[in-house]
Amino acid sequence: MHTIQALYAYRESKMTSWHPRILKSSRSKYLGIVEALEQDILEGRVKPGTLLPSQRAIARDLSVDLTTVTRAFAEARQRGLIRARAGRGTFALWPPDAPQVFPQSTNTYVKRKVTLDLGMNNPPVGRTHAFAATLRRDLDRLLAEDPSVLDYPTEVGRDLDMQAGVNWLKQRIDSVQRDRTLVAAGAQAALFGIFHLLCRPDDHVCVPSLVYPGTRAIIRDLNLEAVALEQDEEGILPDAFAQACWRGDRGSHPIKALYLTPDIDNPTTATLTEPRRTAIARIAQTHGVAIVEDAPYSALRPNGPRAFASRVPELTWHVATVSKVLSPALRMAYVLTPSAADAHRLAGVFRATHLNPPPISVALVRRWLSNGSAEMICRDVAQENTARQRIARAALKSGSTGAKFFSDQVGPHGWLQLPAGWNSDAFADEARRAGVIVAPDSAFAVGESRRDAVRLSFGTPRDHASLKAALDVLSTLLSQPTSEIRAVV
């Protein structure tokens, strides 16, 4: 009997060319099997059309239950990695959302279709099964316990939501009062309302020379004048801010506000150091400049430097969205204003522009803050960001191509300074032709502030294998002299 089993095993090993394994970085055994297969396909170890071993053979080779392998095959089928044919077995397929590019030589690619996006700055949370389970569970409970979340919010509901915001903000800000706290329909709505309240057309506002595109759009739409501040690897230069304020005070357009993302800047990933924050706060106090503190990633760094809302609360408008740490689908943000009077004025702007955030989103976040799910999801996002940053650093080793890669360990994106000879728009175009979307510095530049760099966002690829495949495409592009880049056919 053992001889017959051995003969069958030997026959199957000759018919197939995939050696099953479990990817150690995966969250569970069945996902480890799926992601190992996907990685082997993307990296060329398994060709599309390869006959895979039977489920029983995989279970035997990996010393796992057959149910684990059955679950893995179901997930692989859902991801488009395999196809079963009656009487013939199960065959590998090229992943449908992976870059459809195959190296032809050292400097030529054949393009099939663009599918992998490193341009949209999504958090990776939606890719985890734990998040999906938490979302389903708490939505079901929320709707069963309180159907009013489908209606316009009541005053009682608003009070509960504000208190939840106070509790969330208190984790990172020294003093938070209920009458200074508001809930907005996302950071973009909050920022628009704040600038609308603080500024009038032609007013001057200071921003980093490379800034979040949503802020650029607000400044343009409100007819404001952006004053670009020089920045380095630690963020904006205090001297540049001081000079802008001094020139503004002596001219006809004093600086009305300073916008910044002090933790894990978008796009550069810089985090302002304590000394810089102290210097910037002192300059703002001297010149009476409002600080608009955009904090989408601060919850990922609970022990980071003190927020401006703690240093100069009388000047700071603090915006803490949940989009980058819980889910973009929730579309809400907490806002801490300098005073109760400011909160009352800003609430009026919110009523005129978006009335209120989606009640079901606000109620869900309130529940997550109270039952610990928000903290768990935040922790998962930070851990997954760290894992993806590790993959990116390995794929984009600084020095090997002349490029320089900047990142924050818990951040969702990286900043790739291109080697000499590369223009960021040209690089983004070549990357798109090769199947990968990136964000060139032109999307963030204020005026002529170009750096020949691109932002890479790591949260959208659904797994590590897809992310690595995209980064390998970029690494190959970087290794090629620009003069040798050929047209895609």
GUFI-810425 format. One line per field, with one value per residue (C-alpha): residue number from 1; x, y, z; residue in three letters; chain. Coordinates in steps of 0.25 Angstrom, whole numbers, plus 5000, padded with zeros to 4 digits. Layout:
N
num	(NUM | ...)
px	(X | ...)
py	(Y | ...)
pz	(Z | ...)
residu	(ALA | ...)
chaine	(A | ...)
END
This chain:
489
num	(1 | 2 | 3 | 4 | 5 | 6 | 7 | 8 | 9 | 10 | 11 | 12 | 13 | 14 | 15 | 16 | 17 | 18 | 19 | 20 | 21 | 22 | 23 | 24 | 25 | 26 | 27 | 28 | 29 | 30 | 31 | 32 | 33 | 34 | 35 | 36 | 37 | 38 | 39 | 40 | 41 | 42 | 43 | 44 | 45 | 46 | 47 | 48 | 49 | 50 | 51 | 52 | 53 | 54 | 55 | 56 | 57 | 58 | 59 | 60 | 61 | 62 | 63 | 64 | 65 | 66 | 67 | 68 | 69 | 70 | 71 | 72 | 73 | 74 | 75 | 76 | 77 | 78 | 79 | 80 | 81 | 82 | 83 | 84 | 85 | 86 | 87 | 88 | 89 | 90 | 91 | 92 | 93 | 94 | 95 | 96 | 97 | 98 | 99 | 100 | 101 | 102 | 103 | 104 | 105 | 106 | 107 | 108 | 109 | 110 | 111 | 112 | 113 | 114 | 115 | 116 | 117 | 118 | 119 | 120 | 121 | 122 | 123 | 124 | 125 | 126 | 127 | 128 | 129 | 130 | 131 | 132 | 133 | 134 | 135 | 136 | 137 | 138 | 139 | 140 | 141 | 142 | 143 | 144 | 145 | 146 | 147 | 148 | 149 | 150 | 151 | 152 | 153 | 154 | 155 | 156 | 157 | 158 | 159 | 160 | 161 | 162 | 163 | 164 | 165 | 166 | 167 | 168 | 169 | 170 | 171 | 172 | 173 | 174 | 175 | 176 | 177 | 178 | 179 | 180 | 181 | 182 | 183 | 184 | 185 | 186 | 187 | 188 | 189 | 190 | 191 | 192 | 193 | 194 | 195 | 196 | 197 | 198 | 199 | 200 | 201 | 202 | 203 | 204 | 205 | 206 | 207 | 208 | 209 | 210 | 211 | 212 | 213 | 214 | 215 | 216 | 217 | 218 | 219 | 220 | 221 | 222 | 223 | 224 | 225 | 226 | 227 | 228 | 229 | 230 | 231 | 232 | 233 | 234 | 235 | 236 | 237 | 238 | 239 | 240 | 241 | 242 | 243 | 244 | 245 | 246 | 247 | 248 | 249 | 250 | 251 | 252 | 253 | 254 | 255 | 256 | 257 | 258 | 259 | 260 | 261 | 262 | 263 | 264 | 265 | 266 | 267 | 268 | 269 | 270 | 271 | 272 | 273 | 274 | 275 | 276 | 277 | 278 | 279 | 280 | 281 | 282 | 283 | 284 | 285 | 286 | 287 | 288 | 289 | 290 | 291 | 292 | 293 | 294 | 295 | 296 | 297 | 298 | 299 | 300 | 301 | 302 | 303 | 304 | 305 | 306 | 307 | 308 | 309 | 310 | 311 | 312 | 313 | 314 | 315 | 316 | 317 | 318 | 319 | 320 | 321 | 322 | 323 | 324 | 325 | 326 | 327 | 328 | 329 | 330 | 331 | 332 | 333 | 334 | 335 | 336 | 337 | 338 | 339 | 340 | 341 | 342 | 343 | 344 | 345 | 346 | 347 | 348 | 349 | 350 | 351 | 352 | 353 | 354 | 355 | 356 | 357 | 358 | 359 | 360 | 361 | 362 | 363 | 364 | 365 | 366 | 367 | 368 | 369 | 370 | 371 | 372 | 373 | 374 | 375 | 376 | 377 | 378 | 379 | 380 | 381 | 382 | 383 | 384 | 385 | 386 | 387 | 388 | 389 | 390 | 391 | 392 | 393 | 394 | 395 | 396 | 397 | 398 | 399 | 400 | 401 | 402 | 403 | 404 | 405 | 406 | 407 | 408 | 409 | 410 | 411 | 412 | 413 | 414 | 415 | 416 | 417 | 418 | 419 | 420 | 421 | 422 | 423 | 424 | 425 | 426 | 427 | 428 | 429 | 430 | 431 | 432 | 433 | 434 | 435 | 436 | 437 | 438 | 439 | 440 | 441 | 442 | 443 | 444 | 445 | 446 | 447 | 448 | 449 | 450 | 451 | 452 | 453 | 454 | 455 | 456 | 457 | 458 | 459 | 460 | 461 | 462 | 463 | 464 | 465 | 466 | 467 | 468 | 469 | 470 | 471 | 472 | 473 | 474 | 475 | 476 | 477 | 478 | 479 | 480 | 481 | 482 | 483 | 484 | 485 | 486 | 487 | 488 | 489)
px	(5000 | 5011 | 5018 | 5006 | 5004 | 5019 | 5017 | 5005 | 5013 | 5025 | 5015 | 5009 | 5022 | 5026 | 5013 | 5013 | 5024 | 5019 | 5025 | 5015 | 5019 | 5013 | 5017 | 5022 | 5017 | 5003 | 4992 | 4988 | 4992 | 4982 | 4985 | 5000 | 4997 | 4990 | 5000 | 5011 | 5005 | 5002 | 5016 | 5022 | 5013 | 5017 | 5032 | 5032 | 5034 | 5020 | 5016 | 5001 | 4995 | 5003 | 4996 | 4996 | 4997 | 4984 | 4978 | 4982 | 4996 | 4998 | 4992 | 5001 | 5014 | 5011 | 5005 | 4992 | 4978 | 4971 | 4960 | 4972 | 4976 | 4961 | 4959 | 4972 | 4968 | 4954 | 4961 | 4971 | 4959 | 4953 | 4966 | 4966 | 4979 | 4974 | 4964 | 4959 | 4956 | 4947 | 4955 | 4968 | 4972 | 4974 | 4983 | 4990 | 4986 | 4992 | 4986 | 4976 | 4980 | 4995 | 5003 | 5002 | 5017 | 5028 | 5043 | 5047 | 5061 | 5069 | 5062 | 5049 | 5035 | 5023 | 5010 | 4997 | 4989 | 4990 | 4984 | 4993 | 4992 | 5003 | 4997 | 4984 | 4988 | 4979 | 4981 | 4983 | 4972 | 4961 | 4970 | 4970 | 4959 | 4959 | 4954 | 4943 | 4938 | 4938 | 4931 | 4920 | 4918 | 4917 | 4908 | 4898 | 4898 | 4897 | 4885 | 4878 | 4880 | 4878 | 4871 | 4871 | 4886 | 4879 | 4872 | 4877 | 4885 | 4878 | 4884 | 4886 | 4893 | 4902 | 4906 | 4910 | 4918 | 4925 | 4929 | 4934 | 4943 | 4948 | 4952 | 4959 | 4967 | 4971 | 4980 | 4989 | 4985 | 4987 | 4974 | 4962 | 4948 | 4935 | 4931 | 4943 | 4940 | 4933 | 4930 | 4932 | 4929 | 4944 | 4957 | 4955 | 4941 | 4948 | 4959 | 4950 | 4942 | 4954 | 4960 | 4947 | 4945 | 4959 | 4962 | 4957 | 4960 | 4975 | 4979 | 4993 | 4995 | 5008 | 5009 | 5020 | 5026 | 5021 | 5007 | 4995 | 4987 | 4974 | 4979 | 4984 | 4970 | 4964 | 4974 | 4971 | 4956 | 4956 | 4965 | 4976 | 4991 | 5000 | 5013 | 5022 | 5032 | 5045 | 5046 | 5056 | 5056 | 5051 | 5039 | 5038 | 5049 | 5045 | 5054 | 5046 | 5033 | 5039 | 5043 | 5030 | 5023 | 5033 | 5030 | 5015 | 5015 | 5023 | 5015 | 5000 | 4997 | 5000 | 5001 | 4987 | 4990 | 5000 | 4996 | 5004 | 5004 | 5014 | 5014 | 5017 | 5016 | 5008 | 5016 | 5030 | 5028 | 5035 | 5031 | 5035 | 5044 | 5041 | 5051 | 5045 | 5031 | 5035 | 5041 | 5029 | 5019 | 5027 | 5028 | 5012 | 5010 | 5019 | 5012 | 4998 | 4997 | 4987 | 4992 | 4984 | 4989 | 4985 | 4987 | 4983 | 4994 | 4996 | 4988 | 4998 | 5009 | 5003 | 5016 | 5020 | 5024 | 5014 | 5003 | 5002 | 4988 | 4996 | 5006 | 4998 | 4983 | 4979 | 4984 | 4982 | 4971 | 4974 | 4967 | 4968 | 4961 | 4959 | 4961 | 4975 | 4975 | 4961 | 4955 | 4953 | 4939 | 4935 | 4937 | 4938 | 4948 | 4948 | 4952 | 4958 | 4957 | 4964 | 4951 | 4937 | 4933 | 4942 | 4935 | 4921 | 4925 | 4931 | 4919 | 4911 | 4920 | 4919 | 4904 | 4904 | 4914 | 4911 | 4901 | 4906 | 4915 | 4908 | 4901 | 4903 | 4918 | 4919 | 4911 | 4920 | 4933 | 4927 | 4924 | 4938 | 4944 | 4936 | 4938 | 4953 | 4951 | 4957 | 4970 | 4971 | 4969 | 4979 | 4989 | 4986 | 4988 | 5001 | 5007 | 5002 | 5009 | 5022 | 5022 | 5019 | 5030 | 5040 | 5036 | 5038 | 5052 | 5057 | 5052 | 5057 | 5070 | 5076 | 5089 | 5088 | 5081 | 5085 | 5070 | 5068 | 5056 | 5049 | 5039 | 5033 | 5032 | 5017 | 5013 | 5005 | 5014 | 5028 | 5036 | 5045 | 5056 | 5059 | 5074 | 5080 | 5074 | 5060 | 5049 | 5037 | 5026 | 5034 | 5037 | 5022 | 5019 | 5028 | 5023 | 5009 | 5013 | 5020 | 5007 | 5009 | 5003 | 5011 | 5009 | 5019 | 5024 | 5016 | 5003 | 5008 | 5017 | 5014 | 5018 | 5032 | 5035 | 5039 | 5048 | 5048 | 5042 | 5030 | 5021 | 5018 | 5006 | 5006 | 4992 | 4984 | 4991 | 4983 | 4995 | 5010 | 5012 | 5005 | 5012 | 5026 | 5023 | 5020 | 5032 | 5041 | 5036 | 5040 | 5053 | 5056 | 5052 | 5062 | 5073 | 5072 | 5079 | 5068 | 5074 | 5071 | 5056 | 5049 | 5034 | 5025 | 5019)
py	(5000 | 5010 | 5006 | 5010 | 5023 | 5026 | 5023 | 5033 | 5044 | 5042 | 5042 | 5055 | 5062 | 5059 | 5065 | 5078 | 5088 | 5096 | 5092 | 5096 | 5105 | 5114 | 5129 | 5132 | 5147 | 5143 | 5144 | 5129 | 5116 | 5116 | 5130 | 5126 | 5116 | 5125 | 5136 | 5127 | 5122 | 5137 | 5141 | 5129 | 5132 | 5147 | 5144 | 5134 | 5121 | 5116 | 5119 | 5121 | 5108 | 5100 | 5088 | 5089 | 5077 | 5071 | 5077 | 5064 | 5064 | 5079 | 5075 | 5064 | 5072 | 5083 | 5075 | 5083 | 5078 | 5076 | 5087 | 5097 | 5094 | 5094 | 5108 | 5112 | 5107 | 5114 | 5127 | 5125 | 5123 | 5136 | 5144 | 5138 | 5130 | 5116 | 5110 | 5095 | 5087 | 5075 | 5062 | 5069 | 5076 | 5091 | 5100 | 5113 | 5126 | 5140 | 5149 | 5158 | 5171 | 5169 | 5177 | 5169 | 5171 | 5161 | 5165 | 5163 | 5168 | 5177 | 5190 | 5186 | 5182 | 5177 | 5184 | 5177 | 5186 | 5195 | 5189 | 5192 | 5205 | 5211 | 5225 | 5225 | 5226 | 5216 | 5209 | 5194 | 5191 | 5187 | 5176 | 5169 | 5158 | 5163 | 5177 | 5171 | 5162 | 5174 | 5183 | 5173 | 5169 | 5184 | 5189 | 5177 | 5181 | 5195 | 5194 | 5184 | 5193 | 5207 | 5208 | 5223 | 5223 | 5223 | 5237 | 5251 | 5252 | 5257 | 5266 | 5254 | 5247 | 5259 | 5260 | 5246 | 5247 | 5260 | 5252 | 5241 | 5251 | 5257 | 5243 | 5240 | 5253 | 5253 | 5241 | 5251 | 5265 | 5270 | 5278 | 5275 | 5281 | 5277 | 5291 | 5292 | 5279 | 5277 | 5265 | 5267 | 5259 | 5256 | 5264 | 5270 | 5276 | 5280 | 5287 | 5294 | 5300 | 5304 | 5312 | 5318 | 5323 | 5328 | 5334 | 5344 | 5344 | 5348 | 5345 | 5338 | 5325 | 5317 | 5303 | 5293 | 5294 | 5280 | 5279 | 5270 | 5272 | 5274 | 5286 | 5291 | 5290 | 5297 | 5309 | 5310 | 5309 | 5320 | 5329 | 5329 | 5331 | 5320 | 5323 | 5311 | 5308 | 5301 | 5288 | 5277 | 5263 | 5268 | 5276 | 5291 | 5300 | 5310 | 5321 | 5320 | 5322 | 5333 | 5340 | 5339 | 5345 | 5356 | 5359 | 5358 | 5368 | 5378 | 5377 | 5377 | 5363 | 5357 | 5342 | 5337 | 5323 | 5312 | 5298 | 5286 | 5271 | 5270 | 5254 | 5246 | 5257 | 5255 | 5253 | 5254 | 5245 | 5255 | 5257 | 5270 | 5269 | 5274 | 5286 | 5290 | 5289 | 5298 | 5308 | 5308 | 5310 | 5322 | 5329 | 5327 | 5333 | 5345 | 5348 | 5343 | 5333 | 5322 | 5307 | 5297 | 5284 | 5272 | 5259 | 5248 | 5238 | 5243 | 5232 | 5222 | 5229 | 5230 | 5233 | 5243 | 5258 | 5267 | 5272 | 5287 | 5287 | 5284 | 5294 | 5306 | 5302 | 5317 | 5317 | 5303 | 5296 | 5281 | 5272 | 5257 | 5248 | 5233 | 5231 | 5227 | 5219 | 5212 | 5213 | 5223 | 5218 | 5225 | 5239 | 5246 | 5254 | 5261 | 5275 | 5283 | 5298 | 5309 | 5313 | 5310 | 5322 | 5317 | 5304 | 5311 | 5319 | 5306 | 5298 | 5309 | 5307 | 5292 | 5293 | 5301 | 5292 | 5278 | 5279 | 5267 | 5254 | 5241 | 5237 | 5222 | 5225 | 5234 | 5224 | 5212 | 5220 | 5224 | 5209 | 5205 | 5215 | 5210 | 5195 | 5196 | 5192 | 5206 | 5203 | 5189 | 5194 | 5205 | 5195 | 5186 | 5197 | 5201 | 5187 | 5184 | 5198 | 5193 | 5180 | 5187 | 5197 | 5186 | 5180 | 5194 | 5196 | 5183 | 5185 | 5200 | 5199 | 5213 | 5214 | 5202 | 5210 | 5225 | 5227 | 5230 | 5225 | 5232 | 5226 | 5225 | 5211 | 5212 | 5221 | 5216 | 5223 | 5225 | 5237 | 5232 | 5242 | 5238 | 5237 | 5248 | 5247 | 5244 | 5254 | 5250 | 5251 | 5243 | 5232 | 5232 | 5230 | 5219 | 5212 | 5213 | 5207 | 5196 | 5193 | 5202 | 5215 | 5225 | 5239 | 5249 | 5261 | 5270 | 5266 | 5272 | 5284 | 5298 | 5307 | 5302 | 5294 | 5281 | 5270 | 5259 | 5249 | 5241 | 5237 | 5222 | 5217 | 5203 | 5201 | 5198 | 5185 | 5174 | 5165 | 5166 | 5158 | 5168 | 5180 | 5173 | 5170 | 5185 | 5190 | 5180 | 5187 | 5200 | 5195 | 5190 | 5203 | 5210 | 5201 | 5205 | 5217 | 5227 | 5227 | 5212 | 5213 | 5208 | 5211 | 5200 | 5191)
pz	(5000 | 5004 | 4991 | 4983 | 4990 | 4988 | 4973 | 4972 | 4979 | 4970 | 4958 | 4963 | 4966 | 4951 | 4946 | 4954 | 4956 | 4968 | 4981 | 4992 | 5003 | 5014 | 5013 | 5027 | 5027 | 5025 | 5036 | 5035 | 5029 | 5018 | 5014 | 5014 | 5004 | 4995 | 4996 | 4994 | 4981 | 4976 | 4979 | 4972 | 4960 | 4960 | 4962 | 4950 | 4958 | 4954 | 4940 | 4936 | 4932 | 4941 | 4947 | 4962 | 4972 | 4977 | 4990 | 4998 | 4993 | 4997 | 5011 | 5012 | 5008 | 5017 | 5029 | 5030 | 5030 | 5017 | 5021 | 5021 | 5007 | 5002 | 5008 | 5002 | 4988 | 4990 | 4993 | 4981 | 4972 | 4977 | 4974 | 4960 | 4963 | 4959 | 4950 | 4952 | 4940 | 4942 | 4940 | 4938 | 4951 | 4956 | 4948 | 4951 | 4945 | 4944 | 4955 | 4949 | 4957 | 4956 | 4946 | 4933 | 4929 | 4926 | 4924 | 4910 | 4912 | 4921 | 4916 | 4909 | 4914 | 4907 | 4913 | 4914 | 4923 | 4935 | 4948 | 4960 | 4967 | 4976 | 4973 | 4982 | 4997 | 5003 | 5016 | 5016 | 5026 | 5016 | 5011 | 5025 | 5028 | 5043 | 5038 | 5029 | 5041 | 5050 | 5040 | 5038 | 5053 | 5057 | 5046 | 5049 | 5063 | 5061 | 5052 | 5061 | 5073 | 5068 | 5054 | 5056 | 5050 | 5037 | 5040 | 5042 | 5055 | 5068 | 5078 | 5087 | 5076 | 5073 | 5088 | 5088 | 5075 | 5081 | 5093 | 5085 | 5078 | 5091 | 5096 | 5083 | 5082 | 5097 | 5094 | 5086 | 5091 | 5105 | 5107 | 5099 | 5102 | 5097 | 5093 | 5084 | 5077 | 5064 | 5054 | 5040 | 5027 | 5025 | 5026 | 5012 | 5016 | 5030 | 5023 | 5013 | 5024 | 5032 | 5021 | 5017 | 5031 | 5033 | 5019 | 5009 | 4994 | 4991 | 5005 | 5007 | 5014 | 5016 | 5011 | 5009 | 4995 | 4993 | 4999 | 4999 | 4986 | 4993 | 5000 | 4987 | 4981 | 4993 | 4992 | 4977 | 4979 | 4990 | 4981 | 4992 | 4990 | 4994 | 4999 | 4998 | 5009 | 5007 | 5013 | 5016 | 5021 | 5034 | 5028 | 5026 | 5031 | 5042 | 5036 | 5023 | 5031 | 5039 | 5026 | 5020 | 5032 | 5033 | 5018 | 5020 | 5031 | 5024 | 5011 | 5009 | 5010 | 5024 | 5026 | 5030 | 5033 | 5032 | 5027 | 5030 | 5033 | 5044 | 5045 | 5033 | 5023 | 5010 | 5001 | 5007 | 5019 | 5028 | 5043 | 5049 | 5061 | 5075 | 5073 | 5059 | 5065 | 5077 | 5067 | 5057 | 5069 | 5074 | 5060 | 5059 | 5073 | 5069 | 5056 | 5060 | 5049 | 5050 | 5049 | 5042 | 5047 | 5038 | 5045 | 5037 | 5042 | 5056 | 5062 | 5056 | 5065 | 5078 | 5085 | 5074 | 5077 | 5083 | 5074 | 5071 | 5077 | 5091 | 5088 | 5083 | 5085 | 5084 | 5069 | 5065 | 5056 | 5058 | 5048 | 5051 | 5040 | 5042 | 5027 | 5028 | 5041 | 5040 | 5026 | 5015 | 5014 | 5027 | 5022 | 5035 | 5043 | 5057 | 5058 | 5070 | 5069 | 5077 | 5084 | 5087 | 5079 | 5067 | 5068 | 5067 | 5055 | 5048 | 5051 | 5043 | 5031 | 5032 | 5032 | 5019 | 5012 | 5016 | 5027 | 5035 | 5032 | 5029 | 5042 | 5041 | 5039 | 5051 | 5060 | 5055 | 5059 | 5072 | 5075 | 5071 | 5080 | 5092 | 5089 | 5086 | 5071 | 5067 | 5075 | 5069 | 5055 | 5057 | 5062 | 5050 | 5040 | 5047 | 5047 | 5032 | 5028 | 5035 | 5027 | 5014 | 5017 | 5019 | 5006 | 4999 | 5006 | 5001 | 4987 | 4986 | 4992 | 4993 | 4986 | 4976 | 4966 | 4970 | 4975 | 4990 | 4997 | 5009 | 5018 | 5032 | 5038 | 5041 | 5029 | 5017 | 5006 | 5002 | 4995 | 4984 | 4980 | 4966 | 4961 | 4952 | 4938 | 4942 | 4941 | 4951 | 4940 | 4930 | 4941 | 4944 | 4930 | 4928 | 4940 | 4936 | 4922 | 4930 | 4938 | 4951 | 4955 | 4963 | 4967 | 4962 | 4970 | 4960 | 4967 | 4980 | 4976 | 4979 | 4967 | 4962 | 4974 | 4967 | 4973 | 4962 | 4972 | 4972 | 4984 | 4985 | 4993 | 4998 | 5003 | 4991 | 4986 | 4993 | 4997 | 4999 | 4986 | 4977 | 4984 | 4982 | 4968 | 4965 | 4973 | 4965 | 4952 | 4958 | 4962 | 4948 | 4942 | 4952 | 4948 | 4933 | 4927 | 4923 | 4909 | 4907 | 4911 | 4899 | 4894 | 4899 | 4889)
residu	(MET | HIS | THR | ILE | GLN | ALA | LEU | TYR | ALA | TYR | ARG | GLU | SER | LYS | MET | THR | SER | TRP | HIS | PRO | ARG | ILE | LEU | LYS | SER | SER | ARG | SER | LYS | TYR | LEU | GLY | ILE | VAL | GLU | ALA | LEU | GLU | GLN | ASP | ILE | LEU | GLU | GLY | ARG | VAL | LYS | PRO | GLY | THR | LEU | LEU | PRO | SER | GLN | ARG | ALA | ILE | ALA | ARG | ASP | LEU | SER | VAL | ASP | LEU | THR | THR | VAL | THR | ARG | ALA | PHE | ALA | GLU | ALA | ARG | GLN | ARG | GLY | LEU | ILE | ARG | ALA | ARG | ALA | GLY | ARG | GLY | THR | PHE | ALA | LEU | TRP | PRO | PRO | ASP | ALA | PRO | GLN | VAL | PHE | PRO | GLN | SER | THR | ASN | THR | TYR | VAL | LYS | ARG | LYS | VAL | THR | LEU | ASP | LEU | GLY | MET | ASN | ASN | PRO | PRO | VAL | GLY | ARG | THR | HIS | ALA | PHE | ALA | ALA | THR | LEU | ARG | ARG | ASP | LEU | ASP | ARG | LEU | LEU | ALA | GLU | ASP | PRO | SER | VAL | LEU | ASP | TYR | PRO | THR | GLU | VAL | GLY | ARG | ASP | LEU | ASP | MET | GLN | ALA | GLY | VAL | ASN | TRP | LEU | LYS | GLN | ARG | ILE | ASP | SER | VAL | GLN | ARG | ASP | ARG | THR | LEU | VAL | ALA | ALA | GLY | ALA | GLN | ALA | ALA | LEU | PHE | GLY | ILE | PHE | HIS | LEU | LEU | CYS | ARG | PRO | ASP | ASP | HIS | VAL | CYS | VAL | PRO | SER | LEU | VAL | TYR | PRO | GLY | THR | ARG | ALA | ILE | ILE | ARG | ASP | LEU | ASN | LEU | GLU | ALA | VAL | ALA | LEU | GLU | GLN | ASP | GLU | GLU | GLY | ILE | LEU | PRO | ASP | ALA | PHE | ALA | GLN | ALA | CYS | TRP | ARG | GLY | ASP | ARG | GLY | SER | HIS | PRO | ILE | LYS | ALA | LEU | TYR | LEU | THR | PRO | ASP | ILE | ASP | ASN | PRO | THR | THR | ALA | THR | LEU | THR | GLU | PRO | ARG | ARG | THR | ALA | ILE | ALA | ARG | ILE | ALA | GLN | THR | HIS | GLY | VAL | ALA | ILE | VAL | GLU | ASP | ALA | PRO | TYR | SER | ALA | LEU | ARG | PRO | ASN | GLY | PRO | ARG | ALA | PHE | ALA | SER | ARG | VAL | PRO | GLU | LEU | THR | TRP | HIS | VAL | ALA | THR | VAL | SER | LYS | VAL | LEU | SER | PRO | ALA | LEU | ARG | MET | ALA | TYR | VAL | LEU | THR | PRO | SER | ALA | ALA | ASP | ALA | HIS | ARG | LEU | ALA | GLY | VAL | PHE | ARG | ALA | THR | HIS | LEU | ASN | PRO | PRO | PRO | ILE | SER | VAL | ALA | LEU | VAL | ARG | ARG | TRP | LEU | SER | ASN | GLY | SER | ALA | GLU | MET | ILE | CYS | ARG | ASP | VAL | ALA | GLN | GLU | ASN | THR | ALA | ARG | GLN | ARG | ILE | ALA | ARG | ALA | ALA | LEU | LYS | SER | GLY | SER | THR | GLY | ALA | LYS | PHE | PHE | SER | ASP | GLN | VAL | GLY | PRO | HIS | GLY | TRP | LEU | GLN | LEU | PRO | ALA | GLY | TRP | ASN | SER | ASP | ALA | PHE | ALA | ASP | GLU | ALA | ARG | ARG | ALA | GLY | VAL | ILE | VAL | ALA | PRO | ASP | SER | ALA | PHE | ALA | VAL | GLY | GLU | SER | ARG | ARG | ASP | ALA | VAL | ARG | LEU | SER | PHE | GLY | THR | PRO | ARG | ASP | HIS | ALA | SER | LEU | LYS | ALA | ALA | LEU | ASP | VAL | LEU | SER | THR | LEU | LEU | SER | GLN | PRO | THR | SER | GLU | ILE | ARG | ALA | VAL | VAL)
chaine	(A | A | A | A | A | A | A | A | A | A | A | A | A | A | A | A | A | A | A | A | A | A | A | A | A | A | A | A | A | A | A | A | A | A | A | A | A | A | A | A | A | A | A | A | A | A | A | A | A | A | A | A | A | A | A | A | A | A | A | A | A | A | A | A | A | A | A | A | A | A | A | A | A | A | A | A | A | A | A | A | A | A | A | A | A | A | A | A | A | A | A | A | A | A | A | A | A | A | A | A | A | A | A | A | A | A | A | A | A | A | A | A | A | A | A | A | A | A | A | A | A | A | A | A | A | A | A | A | A | A | A | A | A | A | A | A | A | A | A | A | A | A | A | A | A | A | A | A | A | A | A | A | A | A | A | A | A | A | A | A | A | A | A | A | A | A | A | A | A | A | A | A | A | A | A | A | A | A | A | A | A | A | A | A | A | A | A | A | A | A | A | A | A | A | A | A | A | A | A | A | A | A | A | A | A | A | A | A | A | A | A | A | A | A | A | A | A | A | A | A | A | A | A | A | A | A | A | A | A | A | A | A | A | A | A | A | A | A | A | A | A | A | A | A | A | A | A | A | A | A | A | A | A | A | A | A | A | A | A | A | A | A | A | A | A | A | A | A | A | A | A | A | A | A | A | A | A | A | A | A | A | A | A | A | A | A | A | A | A | A | A | A | A | A | A | A | A | A | A | A | A | A | A | A | A | A | A | A | A | A | A | A | A | A | A | A | A | A | A | A | A | A | A | A | A | A | A | A | A | A | A | A | A | A | A | A | A | A | A | A | A | A | A | A | A | A | A | A | A | A | A | A | A | A | A | A | A | A | A | A | A | A | A | A | A | A | A | A | A | A | A | A | A | A | A | A | A | A | A | A | A | A | A | A | A | A | A | A | A | A | A | A | A | A | A | A | A | A | A | A | A | A | A | A | A | A | A | A | A | A | A | A | A | A | A | A | A | A | A | A | A | A | A | A | A | A | A | A | A | A | A | A | A | A | A | A | A | A | A | A | A | A | A | A | A | A | A | A | A | A | A | A | A | A | A | A | A | A | A | A | A | A | A | A | A | A | A | A | A | A | A | A | A | A | A | A | A | A | A | A | A | A | A | A | A | A | A | A | A)
END
